[in-house]
Amino acid sequence: MKAQTILIIYLLVFAADFLWERFLTLLNMRYVRSHGKKPPEPLSRHITLKLFSRSVDYTLERSRFGLISSTVTALFILLMILSGWLGQLDRLIQALPIISSLKSILYIYLISLIFSLISLPFSLHSQFIIEERYGFNRMTLKLFFIDLLKSLVISLILFTPLLFVLFWFMEETGTWWWLWAFGLIAIFQIVVIFIYPTLIAPLFNKFLPLKEGSLKERIIGLTEAENFPIKGVYVVDGSKRSGHSNAYFTGFGRSKRIVLFDTLMEKLKEKQITAVLAHEIGHQKKHHVLIHLIISMISLLIGLWLISLLLTYDPFFTAFGFAAAGNHSALVLFLFFSSPFTFLLKPLFSAWSRSHEYAADRFAARAMDESESLQGALINMSRDNLSNLTPHPLYSFYHYSHPALVERLAALRKL
């Protein structure tokens, strides 16, 4: 296949993905507007018309913002590809008097920096305009840039040695380098999962043990009843950055921790918080997290194998302005290709994820011996987070990893 043909195929698939996403978003916005007069019937007793109207406005504003930001990003990607910037930057770096692995890492970091700078104004607008307007932003501009700097330093510390070893494998271990690379990245991911709760997360937030009291007794009672050992229950100062609420588990095995946002504790009753945690325990007991990790590993293995095939095919690289195949350019181009070429798989993974949510809901209802607490928690969290209560069925089918609230409540009421 000629280089020009490869480029045309990429542009056609890229355009199809781009237009499909815009069609879905506009379809959803129109649907939300047309159903924005009153809350859907199961929620009318719990959500006021004023609050529902506010959630509609929030959904529409975030959708409009998403259309603009994703369009700018897409146009920039096209500009980089069609102008030959990717290849020109590569030639500039290859001329530097440094070792090849360092050249490859520098190329990856410069591409990442360019996209980070493109996304920065949108991140600022999202946090300090949209989230501020709807009462969610608690972050100062100073904290925003401190977080940005911390993330940059942590990324450099973690990814620089990883990339050095990865590129060494690609250069020195022959045809089967991708198997060595898979082992390296898999170990790296598992190590990060283990160190995140104790070494990384505390750099951004304060985690305090949940105080003794009835809530802690409920949570410990639940974990003991479900034979689910944990290392501790912690409260994180999520309100330092946002008014949104959440709860999650972190860690593996006996090092698992329960983390509650302080905003969640302010907005939910104790039984509702316990029901939310029962749902999360359901994910763990049904091995959903492990299954997702395994699928991620399989995807990684397939991706690395595909990159190994690309490295033997020079027309693929010349199509995008490179003089010849290169390890770093293969990684970058694969990332460019993976999103538009996998958009048909997205609804399958979304449906699969939703089935896990239903299963975890059923587990929580059994563990609590009732479903009303979880229903109340879901209603309150959706209301307080201004979630979209009336998504278009096609949009939610394609994008939603969690069932729409009305569908989720209907399933719980049948238990």
N, C-alpha and C positions, 0 to 999 in steps of 0.2 A: 504494500500500500504506500502510495506517495505521501510526502510530507503535507502537500496542499490538501489532499483528501482527508488526512487525519485532522487537520485544522478545521476543515469545513464540518466534519462530523461533530467535533467538539463544540463548535459554535452553534450548530443546530440543536444539540442536546442541551447546551447551556441556555439557549433561548427558550426551548420548550419548558425547562425547569423554571426559568424566570417568569414566563408568562403564566404558567400553571399556578405558581405561588401567588401572583397578583390576582388572578381570577378567584382563587379561594378566599383571599383576604377581602376583596371587594364584595364577593358574594356574602361573606360572613357579616361585613359591615352593614350591607343592605338588610340582611335578615335581622340583625340586632336593632336597627332603626325601626323596622316594621313591627317588631315585637316589644318596643320600648315604652308602651303606654302604661303597662302594669306588670307586676311580677307574675311569673307563671303560677298557676293555681296552687300547687302544693306549698308554695313559699309565701303566699300573700298574707298569711297570719304572722309571719316572722320578720318580714322585710317591708319597711314603709315605702310608699310611693316615692318619697323624696330620696331615700337612700338607693332605691332601685334606679331612679333616673341618674343619680350620680355614678352608679356602676356602669350604666350605659355610656355616659360621657367619657368615663375613664377608659372603657374598652375601645371606643371609637378613636380617642386621642392616641392611645398606644398603637392602634392599628395604623392610623395615618403616619405616625412617627416611624413605625416599622417599614412601611412602604417607602418612605423617603430614604431612610438609612440603608436599607438593603439595596435600593436602586443605585445609590451613590457607590456602595461597595462593588456592585456588579459592574457598573460602568468603569470603575477603576481597574478591576480585574481585566476587563476587555482592553482597556488602554494599555496596560502592562504587556498583554499578550500581543496585540496587533502592532504596537509601536516597536516591539523588539527589546524593550527595557530589560526583560528577564535575562536575555542573552548578553546584552551590553554590560549589565552589572556583573555578570559572571566573568566576562573577559577582563574587566577592570580588576576584579579580585584575583584572577589567575595570574595577573602580571605582578602581584606583590611578592616580595622575596621572603615568603614564609612557607612552612611545611603544608602539604596538601590537606591534611586533616583540619588544620587551623583555617585554611581557605574555605573549606566546606562549612565549618561552623560559623565563620564570619558571614558567609552568604545566607545561611539559614536565619541568623540573628538580624541581618539587615532587612530581609524580607518581612520578618516578624515585626521589626520596628516600624517599617513603612505602614503596615496594616494597623498597628497600634495607634500610630499618629492619625491615620484616617478615621479610626473609630473613636478617638478621644473626644472630639467635640460632641459627638452623639451621646457618649456616656455622660458627659457633663450636662447636656440638655435633658437627658432622661432623668438624672438624679435631682438636679437643682431647679428644673422647670416643671416637668410633668409630675414627678413624685412629690415635689414641694406643693404644687397646686392642689393635690388631693390629700395632703396631710400626712404623707408617708415618710417624707425625708426627715431624718434626724441628723444627718451627716453635715459636718462643716467642710468648706473647701479645703482647709488645712488637712483634715482627716482623710479626705478623698485622695490627695496627693501623697500623703504618708502611706496609705494603703497601696497606692500605685508603686511607690518606691520599694516598699517591703516585698511586694509581689515580684518586682523586677529582680531584686537581689536574690530572693529564694529561687527563682527560675534559673538564674545564672549559676548558682551553687549546685542545684540539682541536675540541670540539663547539660552543662558544659562537660563534665566527665562522662555522662551517658553518651553524648554525641561523639566524643573522642573515641570511646571504645566501639561504638556502632560503626563509625567510619573506618576504624582499624579492621574490624571484622569484614567489612565490605571490600577492603583493599587486599587483605592478607589471607583470608580463609577460603578463597576459591568459589566454585560454583554453588556450594551449599552455605554460603555466608548467611542466607536468610534464616536458616535454622538456628545458627548461633545468635543472630540478632533477636530472634523471637525469644530465646531463653533469657537474653539480657534484659529486654524490655519487660517481659513477664515478671522477672524477679524485681525489677525496678518498681513496677506498679504495685506489687504486693508489699514491698518495703515501705513505699509512700503511704499505703493504706494503714500500715501499722504505726508509722511515726507521726501521721497527721494529727491525731487527737492530743498527743502529748508534747510534740515539738513545734508543729506548724500553726495549728489553730490558736494556741495561746498567744501567738505573736500579734493576733488581730483582735482577740476578744478575751474578756475575763470569764473564767469558768469557776463558779463557786458551788460547793456541794449543797444539794437541796437541804434546807433546814429540817430538823426533826419535826414531825407533826402528822396530821391525818393524811395529807397527800402522799407523803413519803411512805407511810404505812400501807396505803392503798397500792402504791406502785410495787413495793417489796412483796406484798401479799400476792399480787398478780404474777410477778416473775417466779415466785416460789410455787404457786399453783400450776404454772405452765412449765415448770422445770427448766427455767431459762436463767441461768446464772449471769449476773452482771457485776462489773467492778465498782460501779457507782452511779448515782443520779446527780446530774449537774444542771445548773441554771446559767445560761449564757446571756450576756448583756446585748442582745440583738437590738434593743431600743436605742443603742448608741448610734446605729446607722439607719434603721428603718422602722416604720410602724407595722410592717408585715410580721406575721407570726408563723412559727413552725416548731416542729419537734423531730428528732431523728436519733438513730443509733449510729455509733461509730466504733470501729475496732472489730476484731475477730475473736472467736473463742471466748475464753474467760476474761479477756481484756475488753469486752464490749461495755460501752458506756451509753447511758441514756442522757440526751441533752435536750433541755427544754428552753425555748426562748422566754425571756421575762415577759415579752408582750403576750405570749400565749397564756401565761399564768394570770395575767391581768384580765383576760377576756373570756376564759372558759371556767366552768365549774370543775370541781375536783373529779367527779365521775366522768365528765367529758374528756378531761385530760387523760385519765386512766384508759378510757376507750380508745383515744388516739394512739396511746402507747401499745394497747392490745393489738391494734391494727398493724403497727410496726413490728411487733413480736410475731404476728402472723406471717409477715414477709420473711422473717428470719427462720421460723419453724418450717415453713414450706420451701425453704432454700431458694427463694426468689433472687436474693442478692448473689448467692453463689452461682446460680444459673446465668444471671446477667454477666457476671465476671467471666464465666466459661465462654459464653457467646462472644464477649469482647475479645477474649484470647484467640478464639477461632477466627474472628474477623481480622485481628492483627496478623495472624499467621498467613491467611489468604492474601492480605495486603502486601506483606513483605515478599511473598512468592511472586505476586504480580509485578512488584518493583524489580525483582531479579530478572523477569522476562523482559521488561522494558529496557533494562540496561544493555540488552543485546540487540536493540533495534534503533539504530541511529536516526532514521526518518522521523521517529516520534519526537526526538529532541530538536531536530532542525525545523520542524513544524512550528516550534515556539521560540525560535530565534537563537538556539544554542548551536555552537560550532560542532559539538559532538556530545555523546552520552557522558554523564557525570553522576557521581553518587548523590551529591547534594541537589542537583537539578532534578534527579529522579524522584527524590522525596517531595520536593516542592510541587512538581507537576502532578504527582499522584494525589496530593492534597487538593489541587485544583480540579482534578478529574473526579475524585471520589464523591463530592457532593452532588453535582448534576447527574452523574451516572447511577446513583443509588436512590434517586427520588422515588422510583417505583416501589422500593422496598419499605419506605417510610410508613405507609399505612399498615403493612403487615406487622412491623415492630410496634406500632402504636396499639393495634388490636391485641397483640400478645401482652403488652404492658397493662392494658385495661383489664384483661382477664386475671392478671395477678392482683390488681386492686380489688376486684370483686371477691377473689379468694381470701384476701387479707381481711376484707370487711366481714365475710362470713365467719372467719376465725375469731375476730373481735367480738362479734355478736354472741358466739358460743362461749367465749371466755368470760364475757360480762353477764351472760345469761339473760341478755336483753339487747335490743338494737337502738333503743331510744337515745341513750347517751351518745353513741357515735353519730346518730342522725343530728342531734343537737349541736355536737361539735362541728360537724361538716357545715351545717347551716351558718353557725356563728363565724367560722373561719372564712367562708365564702363571702358572707356579708361584710365582715370587717376588712377583708382584703379587696373588696369591690370586684370580685370575680365576675366573669361573664356568665350570666345565668341563662342566657338564651342563644347559645352558639348554633350556627347552621349545622345540620346533621352531617353534611359532607365535610365541612371544615373540621369538626370534632373527630370524625372518623379518620381523617388523614393525619391530623396533628396531635390530638389529645392523648397523652400517656395515661391520664386518669379519666374515668367516665364523667360526663357532664353531671352536675349536681342533681338535677331532677331524675336522671336515670339511676343514679347511685342510690338516692333515697327510695325510689320505687323498688329496687332490688332488696334493700334492707327491710322494707315494710313487709315483704313476702316471706321473710324468715320466721 
